[in-house]
């Protein structure tokens, strides 16, 4: 009888601590079958390299239950040294509050072509407090960065504060509205913005408006807009990032985590205070087992010596391997022709 009671008690404990564990992994290689640079007259063929970034198909471990969870990713990226990233643990003391320690990220609205070109977001390590009450949510992120303290006070000197990011959001029948405030350099430099993601329209539509004040001057006003939808089986998305750079202080603008010069409309294309307009557009055409697409990109259409990428390509599966190939034309002072390929197996 005692054994039966013991077995039942153990089963009750296990039932009360139900959790979900997930392990996934993959191998990804990319290269170029052919490349021609008209500026240097250089021709290369059949190049290959490791490229399995943490957002591709790394080794990923995740575990969670109703009150807590954690995640860890491993990959060798571009060499043979294994790196770990995305360490995070979250807990929910109450249903309305989630506390995340480690890697955390958010944004106002993000395009779904490169999944990375909005200047409204942040991804870093630290302590994030996420509050959700019905349609209202608020996130407060103390972004110290891995291995750093968010607050430091040494004897005889002023305190040093790392990055702080605040986001509030409200969802309703008309869509989602949100706003963010991000500050660095002991609250001397700040980034602010607001976004709207429409609901109930025949197309997907969102808009972000972002301002940057740093180094004691207004640096940039940036408007991001995205339209997506489909015409029968053909899908499309167009992302525009335009505005005005009031200075050429690239370092001050890019000091905020989540603002990068390589973003469409970013500061890599900045030569002088001027208006800018970045573009990403993609059309997806399903053809049975092949998913064809045409992608167009421009860092800044208003730059004096702008470049544009025109890239028709296709994605298909050969057994367990996802294979992608394209013909990429980069039009600048001299044209570059490339035939990029990638191979990915996930398990």
Buried (B, 14 or more C-beta within 10 A) or exposed (E): EEEEEEEEEEEEEEEEEEEEEEEEBBBBBBBBBBBBBEEEEEEEEEBEEBBBEBEBBBBBBBBBEEBBBBBBBBBEBEEEEEEEBBBBBBEBEEEEEBBBBBBBBBBBBBBEBBEBBBBBBBBBBBBBBBBBEEEEBBBBBBBBEEEEEBEEEEEEEEEEBBBBBBBBBBBEEEBBBBBBEBBBBEEEBBBBBBBBBBEEEEEBBBBBBBBBBBBEEEBBBBBBBBBBBEEEEEBBBBBBBBBEBBBBBBEBBBBBBBBBBEBBBBBBBBEEEBEBBBBBBBBBBEEEEEBBBBBBBBBBBBBEEBBBBBBBBBBBEEEEEBBBBBBBBBEEEEEBBBBBBBBBBEE
